[in-house]
């Protein structure tokens, strides 16, 4: 599995988990974050990697700090052996 595919899967899992734990529908997350419901669905299906701006909006939609959501993504990437801080991954 490619790194981008792994990253998509990690983000999809986190977003769906946060949404369900908050008792929110995709529509509610979309309304709270200002992101289209169809894009929320695409992200939860692991079909796209969100931009930093989108992650910031999603954090708002989940009522958490951006740093909290970003740290959760980073932690899961570390668990899966994805380390985007290494020099070879910056090319």
MDTraj code that builds the backbone (N, CA, C; nanometers):
import mdtraj as md
import numpy as np

residues = "UNK UNK UNK UNK UNK UNK UNK UNK UNK UNK UNK UNK UNK UNK UNK UNK UNK UNK UNK UNK UNK UNK UNK UNK UNK UNK UNK UNK UNK UNK UNK UNK UNK UNK UNK UNK UNK UNK UNK UNK UNK UNK UNK UNK UNK UNK UNK UNK UNK UNK UNK UNK UNK UNK UNK UNK UNK UNK UNK UNK UNK UNK UNK UNK UNK UNK UNK UNK UNK UNK UNK UNK UNK UNK UNK UNK UNK UNK UNK UNK UNK UNK UNK UNK UNK UNK UNK UNK UNK UNK UNK".split()
xyz = np.array([
    [0.0857, -0.1173, 0.0000],
    [0.0000, 0.0000, 0.0000],
    [0.0903, 0.1237, 0.0000],
    [0.0603, 0.2195, -0.0849],
    [0.1414, 0.3415, -0.0932],
    [0.1204, 0.4278, 0.0305],
    [0.2152, 0.5181, 0.0548],
    [0.2035, 0.6074, 0.1695],
    [0.0786, 0.6954, 0.1594],
    [0.0488, 0.7438, 0.0397],
    [-0.0693, 0.8293, 0.0268],
    [-0.1975, 0.7505, 0.0536],
    [-0.2017, 0.6243, 0.0112],
    [-0.3178, 0.5405, 0.0388],
    [-0.3314, 0.5157, 0.1882],
    [-0.2186, 0.4901, 0.2552],
    [-0.2212, 0.4708, 0.4002],
    [-0.2694, 0.5969, 0.4704],
    [-0.2193, 0.7120, 0.4267],
    [-0.2593, 0.8382, 0.4874],
    [-0.4090, 0.8628, 0.4688],
    [-0.4600, 0.8377, 0.3503],
    [-0.6037, 0.8539, 0.3251],
    [-0.6854, 0.7664, 0.4192],
    [-0.6405, 0.6423, 0.4365],
    [-0.7113, 0.5479, 0.5229],
    [-0.7097, 0.5953, 0.6684],
    [-0.5948, 0.6431, 0.7145],
    [-0.5826, 0.6930, 0.8520],
    [-0.6758, 0.8109, 0.8742],
    [-0.6721, 0.9069, 0.7829],
    [-0.7569, 1.0261, 0.7974],
    [-0.9038, 0.9880, 0.7909],
    [-0.9394, 0.8999, 0.6997],
    [-1.0788, 0.8555, 0.6878],
    [-1.1285, 0.7948, 0.8185],
    [-1.0471, 0.7086, 0.8769],
    [-1.0847, 0.6421, 1.0012],
    [-1.1026, 0.7422, 1.1143],
    [-1.0104, 0.8367, 1.1256],
    [-1.0173, 0.9372, 1.2317],
    [-1.1413, 1.0246, 1.2153],
    [-1.1666, 1.0707, 1.0941],
    [-1.2817, 1.1580, 1.0716],
    [-1.4125, 1.0875, 1.1019],
    [-1.4248, 0.9646, 1.0555],
    [-1.5482, 0.8901, 1.0805],
    [-1.5651, 0.8625, 1.2305],
    [-1.4557, 0.8272, 1.2950],
    [-1.4607, 0.7995, 1.4389],
    [-1.5015, 0.9246, 1.5165],
    [-1.4412, 1.0382, 1.4866],
    [-1.4753, 1.1633, 1.5563],
    [-1.6213, 1.2011, 1.5326],
    [-1.6653, 1.1852, 1.4088],
    [-1.8034, 1.2202, 1.3758],
    [-1.9011, 1.1329, 1.4536],
    [-1.8768, 1.0027, 1.4527],
    [-1.9677, 0.9107, 1.5208],
    [-1.9641, 0.9285, 1.6724],
    [-1.8438, 0.9514, 1.7273],
    [-1.8328, 0.9742, 1.8715],
    [-1.9074, 1.1006, 1.9134],
    [-1.9129, 1.1990, 1.8254],
    [-1.9855, 1.3219, 1.8543],
    [-2.1332, 1.3129, 1.8239],
    [-2.1772, 1.1974, 1.7724],
    [-2.3178, 1.1798, 1.7396],
    [-2.3626, 1.2694, 1.6249],
    [-2.2704, 1.2979, 1.5323],
    [-2.2988, 1.3896, 1.4225],
    [-2.3202, 1.3157, 1.2910],
    [-2.4040, 1.3711, 1.2085],
    [-2.4194, 1.3209, 1.0722],
    [-2.3164, 1.3914, 0.9844],
    [-2.2956, 1.3398, 0.8656],
    [-2.2063, 1.4063, 0.7712],
    [-2.2591, 1.5467, 0.7407],
    [-2.3882, 1.5604, 0.7303],
    [-2.4499, 1.6907, 0.7038],
    [-2.4183, 1.7904, 0.8157],
    [-2.4274, 1.7446, 0.9406],
    [-2.3982, 1.8337, 1.0534],
    [-2.2517, 1.8767, 1.0538],
    [-2.1612, 1.7829, 1.0262],
    [-2.0192, 1.8183, 1.0185],
    [-1.9975, 1.9186, 0.9055],
    [-2.0626, 1.8955, 0.7931],
    [-2.0513, 1.9862, 0.6785],
    [-2.0977, 2.1268, 0.7157],
    [-2.2107, 2.1366, 0.7811],
    [-2.2646, 2.2672, 0.8205],
    [-2.1746, 2.3378, 0.9201],
    [-2.1246, 2.2638, 1.0176],
    [-2.0391, 2.3223, 1.1212],
    [-1.9038, 2.3667, 1.0666],
    [-1.8538, 2.2947, 0.9667],
    [-1.7193, 2.3210, 0.9157],
    [-1.7170, 2.4057, 0.7892],
    [-1.8321, 2.4194, 0.7247],
    [-1.8366, 2.4942, 0.6000],
    [-1.7797, 2.4173, 0.4820],
    [-1.7814, 2.2861, 0.4930],
    [-1.7320, 2.1968, 0.3879],
    [-1.8526, 2.1218, 0.3317],
    [-1.8536, 2.0973, 0.2032],
    [-1.9649, 2.0255, 0.1422],
    [-1.9801, 1.8839, 0.1952],
    [-2.1049, 1.8414, 0.2113],
    [-2.1324, 1.7056, 0.2600],
    [-2.0701, 1.6009, 0.1699],
    [-2.0714, 1.6242, 0.0401],
    [-2.0133, 1.5256, -0.0522],
    [-1.8635, 1.5117, -0.0296],
    [-1.7947, 1.6219, 0.0054],
    [-1.6507, 1.6131, 0.0309],
    [-1.6237, 1.5413, 0.1629],
    [-1.7103, 1.5609, 0.2619],
    [-1.6982, 1.4859, 0.3879],
    [-1.7055, 1.3364, 0.3565],
    [-1.7987, 1.2979, 0.2729],
    [-1.8144, 1.1587, 0.2341],
    [-1.6893, 1.1072, 0.1625],
    [-1.6366, 1.1856, 0.0714],
    [-1.5146, 1.1473, -0.0019],
    [-1.3988, 1.1261, 0.0957],
    [-1.3852, 1.2151, 0.1933],
    [-1.2781, 1.2006, 0.2917],
    [-1.2974, 1.0755, 0.3767],
    [-1.4203, 1.0493, 0.4187],
    [-1.4474, 0.9318, 0.5020],
    [-1.4307, 0.8014, 0.4247],
    [-1.4426, 0.8083, 0.2943],
    [-1.4202, 0.6895, 0.2111],
    [-1.2718, 0.6705, 0.1780],
    [-1.1892, 0.7654, 0.2207],
    [-1.0459, 0.7549, 0.1960],
    [-1.0078, 0.7811, 0.0519],
    [-1.0837, 0.8662, -0.0143],
    [-1.0594, 0.8926, -0.1553],
    [-0.9819, 1.0216, -0.1804],
    [-0.9520, 1.0962, -0.0740],
    [-0.8809, 1.2224, -0.0909],
    [-0.8043, 1.2551, 0.0370],
    [-0.6973, 1.3330, 0.0214],
    [-0.6221, 1.3841, 0.1361],
    [-0.6590, 1.5315, 0.1516],
    [-0.7116, 1.5699, 0.2679],
    [-0.7527, 1.7089, 0.2865],
    [-0.6327, 1.8028, 0.3005],
    [-0.6539, 1.9271, 0.2614],
    [-0.5522, 2.0301, 0.2818],
    [-0.5478, 2.0679, 0.4296],
    [-0.4462, 2.1425, 0.4669],
    [-0.4372, 2.1916, 0.6041],
    [-0.5585, 2.2785, 0.6362],
    [-0.5989, 2.3623, 0.5423],
    [-0.7173, 2.4469, 0.5643],
    [-0.8413, 2.3617, 0.5907],
    [-0.8560, 2.2538, 0.5170],
    [-0.9715, 2.1656, 0.5370],
    [-0.9655, 2.0991, 0.6731],
    [-0.8467, 2.0575, 0.7148],
    [-0.8323, 1.9963, 0.8477],
    [-0.8684, 2.0986, 0.9552],
    [-0.8300, 2.2254, 0.9335],
    [-0.8671, 2.3315, 1.0283],
    [-1.0188, 2.3465, 1.0363],
    [-1.0850, 2.3432, 0.9223],
    [-1.2310, 2.3552, 0.9197],
    [-1.2977, 2.2341, 0.9844],
    [-1.2420, 2.1159, 0.9579],
    [-1.2972, 1.9950, 1.0191],
    [-1.2844, 2.0007, 1.1710],
    [-1.1707, 2.0486, 1.2193],
    [-1.1521, 2.0623, 1.3641],
    [-1.2619, 2.1510, 1.4217],
    [-1.2911, 2.2614, 1.3532],
    [-1.3994, 2.3496, 1.3968],
    [-1.5320, 2.2734, 1.3983],
    [-1.5555, 2.1933, 1.2952],
    [-1.6783, 2.1159, 1.2871],
    [-1.6917, 2.0132, 1.3985],
    [-1.5784, 1.9617, 1.4454],
    [-1.5783, 1.8648, 1.5553],
    [-1.5643, 1.9327, 1.6910],
    [-1.5504, 2.0670, 1.6880],
    [-1.5345, 2.1460, 1.8106],
    [-1.4099, 2.1042, 1.8890],
    [-1.3001, 2.0851, 1.8169],
    [-1.1702, 2.0575, 1.8790],
    [-1.0677, 2.1537, 1.8193],
    [-0.9557, 2.1679, 1.8866],
    [-0.8481, 2.2505, 1.8342],
    [-0.7863, 2.1830, 1.7123],
    [-0.7387, 2.2660, 1.6205],
    [-0.6676, 2.2132, 1.5038],
    [-0.5524, 2.1240, 1.5486],
    [-0.4770, 2.1700, 1.6486],
    [-0.3610, 2.0935, 1.6948],
    [-0.4009, 1.9556, 1.7464],
    [-0.5178, 1.9454, 1.8066],
    [-0.5661, 1.8160, 1.8573],
    [-0.5904, 1.7193, 1.7422],
    [-0.6584, 1.7664, 1.6389],
    [-0.6882, 1.6811, 1.5243],
    [-0.5601, 1.6470, 1.4484],
    [-0.4744, 1.7464, 1.4286],
    [-0.3481, 1.7230, 1.3581],
    [-0.2603, 1.6245, 1.4352],
    [-0.2553, 1.6380, 1.5668],
    [-0.1759, 1.5475, 1.6505],
    [-0.2304, 1.4047, 1.6431],
    [-0.3617, 1.3911, 1.6381],
    [-0.4217, 1.2582, 1.6279],
    [-0.3813, 1.1924, 1.4959],
    [-0.3833, 1.2694, 1.3883],
    [-0.3416, 1.2174, 1.2580],
    [-0.1941, 1.1780, 1.2632],
    [-0.1116, 1.2645, 1.3213],
    [0.0317, 1.2355, 1.3314],
    [0.0581, 1.1097, 1.4139],
    [-0.0119, 1.0953, 1.5244],
    [0.0055, 0.9784, 1.6107],
    [-0.0282, 0.8499, 1.5363],
    [-0.1390, 0.8506, 1.4633],
    [-0.1784, 0.7315, 1.3876],
    [-0.0792, 0.7028, 1.2744],
    [-0.0263, 0.8075, 1.2124],
    [0.0760, 0.7882, 1.1087],
    [0.1997, 0.7236, 1.1682],
    [0.2396, 0.7700, 1.2861],
    [0.3552, 0.7115, 1.3540],
    [0.3324, 0.5635, 1.3836],
    [0.2120, 0.5292, 1.4298],
    [0.1788, 0.3892, 1.4594],
    [0.1901, 0.3017, 1.3350],
    [0.1563, 0.3587, 1.2199],
    [0.1595, 0.2858, 1.0931],
    [0.2959, 0.2934, 1.0249],
    [0.3902, 0.3602, 1.0897],
    [0.5240, 0.3702, 1.0337],
    [0.5390, 0.4754, 0.9252],
    [0.4420, 0.5655, 0.9156],
    [0.4517, 0.6761, 0.8203],
    [0.5149, 0.7934, 0.8926],
    [0.6312, 0.8356, 0.8472],
    [0.6986, 0.9471, 0.9111],
    [0.7304, 1.0509, 0.8061],
    [0.6478, 1.1514, 0.7976],
    [0.6642, 1.2546, 0.6966],
    [0.7650, 1.3610, 0.7379],
    [0.8289, 1.3415, 0.8521],
    [0.9320, 1.4344, 0.8963],
    [1.0699, 1.3943, 0.8465],
    [1.0827, 1.2732, 0.7948],
    [1.2123, 1.2272, 0.7456],
    [1.2457, 1.2953, 0.6144],
    [1.3751, 1.3274, 0.5973],
    [1.4200, 1.3995, 0.4777],
    [1.3782, 1.3338, 0.3475],
    [1.3905, 1.2024, 0.3392],
    [1.3597, 1.1366, 0.2125],
    [1.2140, 1.1501, 0.1726],
    [1.1274, 1.1801, 0.2661],
    [0.9858, 1.1971, 0.2350],
    [0.9511, 1.3384, 0.1921],
    [1.0470, 1.4287, 0.1976],
    [1.0209, 1.5686, 0.1649],
    [1.0471, 1.6006, 0.0198],
    [1.0915, 1.5060, -0.0577],
    [1.1233, 1.5314, -0.1987],
    [1.0015, 1.5180, -0.2864],
])
top = md.Topology()
chain = top.add_chain()
for i, resn in enumerate(residues, 1):
    res = top.add_residue(resn, chain, resSeq=i)
    for name in ("N", "CA", "C"):
        top.add_atom(name, md.element.get_by_symbol(name[0]), res)
traj = md.Trajectory(xyz[None], top)
